[in-house]
């Protein structure tokens, strides 16, 4: 059994709490933005689970982390740039699923964890998506004349585009295929160039997440699609990652591929 501190009690945070308690873990702390109207209420009062743990302001993060084994955050970059270094300084293992970091912010938050605590930092905690990452590496086997394109669909509330998962796929595919440029959508006269990877982001309704990889040559097409039915798939992966990181002693930043034995 692990004691977990969760950052944020939105839809994703609630899914993580429910998954964690279903797997026999305890929620020892939860933090939210100071302006959140339910700060001070217990998880039981909020109908999330049967825990008397109270939702604390992010300004009280040290108190929330005090009894935690692992800090899990699917939050926003600005919050994690503050919270992650505090958790690392307190020696808490970290599961970081926040997306939308700039390259510099990603480097900053990684450096805050590296060498201090065992941590997992991944743009997507779905098991299926991480298998997709491995499959994408194999696209190097296609000869010249085959083009690769990406599309991703998420709910209208998702703030960052392209998604963190799409960015990871872009990185993997560009390395495998030798692409030097990513084109985000086309308009007017815009023929595709050999060194270009296409990537399209769509925001619609309540879609939890769909990622589509298309490989097309002159005579055939391969299409690999991952569909998340709900946020529960990410919550499941995050808790599995927390269970795994609790067994690691090397203070480094791991990926979900390490958790799943795919690295």
N, C-alpha and C positions, 0 to 999 in steps of 0.2 A: 504493500500500500504506500502511495506517495501523498505528500502534502503539496498541493499546487496553488500558486498565486496566478490569477488570471487578470490580464489587462483588458478592460472593456467588457461591458455586459450588453452589447448589442446582439444582433441575431447570431453572429459568429461566436461571440463569447458565451452566450447561453447554450449553443450547441456543444461547445467544448465542456462546459460545466456538466451538462447532462450525460455526455459520453464518458467523462472521467468518473462521475459518481456511479454510472452503470457498470464500470469496470472495477469498482471497489476502491477508488481513490477518494481523498478528502480535499475539499476546497478550503484552504486555510487563509486565503486572502483574495480580495477582488478590488480593483481600483477603477475609477472612472474620472472623467473630467470634473473639475471642481464645480462647474456650472450644472452638472447633471442633477435633475430634480429628485432622483431616488437615492442619492448619497445618504448614508446613514441607515437605510433599511436593510433587513436581512434577506438572504436568498430565499428563505421560507416565506417571508412577507411578500416578496415579489413573485412568488409562484414558480421559481426556477427549479428548486430542489428542496429537500428537507434539511437544509443546513441553516444554522443560526449565524453563520459568518456574515458580517455586515459589509456592505459596499462602502469603501473608503474613498476619499478624494485622492487623486494622484499625488497631491502634495504630501500625503501620508504614506507614500510608497514604502518607506523603510519599515513602518509598522506592519503594513500588509505582507511584506516579505519575511518578516521575522521568523516565522515557523515553517516557511516553505522549503521544499526540496528543489522544486523547479518553477521557474517563472515562464509563463506562456503568454506571448503577446501577438495578437492580430489586430493592430491598432493603426495609427497614422505615423508617418515619418517624424513629424515634429515632436510627438510624444515619446517615441522610442529613442530619439537622440538624447533625451534626458533620462528616461527610465532604464534603458539597457545598461549604461555605465554604472548606475547605482546598483542594479542587481548583480552585475559582475563584481563590483567592489565588495559586495556583501558575500561573495562566494557562492551565489546561487546558479545552478545550471539553468540554461536558457533555451527555449524553443521560440524562434522568431519567424513569424509568418507574414509580417507586414510587407506590403508592396508599395510601389510609388516612390521609392528612394531615388534620388539622382545618383549618378556614379560616385560623386564625392561623398554624399551621405552614406551610401552603401559601404564605401571604404571606411568611413568614420565609425560606423556602428560595428563593422567587422573587427576593426582594430580595438574597439572597446571590450570585445569578448576574447579575442585571440590571446593565448598565453595566460589567461586568468581563470577561465572556467570552461568545462566542456559545454558546447552549445551546438544547436542545429539551426541553420539559416537557410530557408528554402522558399522559393516563390510559390510553391504548390505542394501540399502535403497529401494529395491523393496518390494512392498506390498506382492506379492506372496511368496517371499523368507521368509519373516517374519511370514507368515502363516505356511510355511514349518518348521520353527524353532519350532512353537507350536505343529505341528503334530509330530515332532521328539520326543518330550517329552513323547508322548503316546506309544512309542515303549517299554516302561517298561511293558506293558500289555502282551507282547508275552512271553510264557513260555520258559524254558531252551530248547536248541535244535534248536533254531532259531538264525541265524547269520545275522549281519547287515554289509553291505559294502557301501562305498561311492565312487563316481567318480565325477570329475569336469573337464570341458573342457572350455578353454579360448583361445583367440587370441594369436598369437605368440609374440606379443609385451608385454604381461603381464610378469612382472619381478618376482613377488613372487609366490612361490608354497609351500604348497597348498594355495589356495585362502583364504582370510580372512573369507569368507562364509563357506568354507569347515572346517576351524579350529573351527568356532563356532558350526557347526554341529557335529564335532568330540567331542567337549566338552559336548554338550547336550546328544548325544547318549551314550557316555562313562558313563555319570552319570546315565542315564536311564537303561543301560544294565549291568553296573558294569565292564566295560572293563578297564583294567589297562595298556594296551599298544596299540599303533597304528602302524600298519605296512604299509609302503608306497611302494606298489608294491612287487612282488615276483619274484624269479629267482631260477632255479635249484630245488632241493628237499627242499620244504618249506611248509609242511602241516600246516594248520591253527590250532591254539591253542584256547581253549575256552575263554581265557581272551583277545583275540586280536580283534581289530577293523581294518578293511582294508580300506585304502584310496588311491585313484589313481588320479594323476593330469596329464592332457593331454593339450598340447599347439598346436593348429592347426588353420591355416588360420586366418579369421577375426571374429571368434565366440565371441559374446559379453559375453556369460556365460551360461553354462548348469550345473546344479547340480542334481545328481541322487542318491537317497537313495534306496538300495535294502535290503529287509528283506526276508530271505529264510529259510524255515523249511524243514523237510523230505518230505512233501506232497504238499507244496504250496509256492508261492512267491508273495510278495507285492512289487511293484516298484512305487516310487513317484519321479517325475521329474519336475524340474522347468527350463524353457527355457526363457531367455531374448532375445527378438527379436532385441533390439537395446539398446544403452546407454540411450535412452530417459526414460526408465523405472526407472533408477537410478536417473536421473535428476528430474523426477516427484516426486519421494519420498523425495529427498533432499529439494525441494522447499516446499512440504507439511510439512516436518519437520521444516523448517524455519518459516513457518506461525504458526505452533503450538508452537514452542519455544518462539516466540515473545509474547505469552500470559502467559508464565510461569514466576513466580517471585522467586521461590525457587532456590538458586544457587547450583545446583547439576548436576551430569552427568546422563542423561536419555538414554534409549535405544529406538530403533524404535518401540519396543513393547509398550512402554509408549505412543508414538505418536499415535499409532493405537488402543489404548485401549485394548491391549492383555496381559498386564502385570498383 
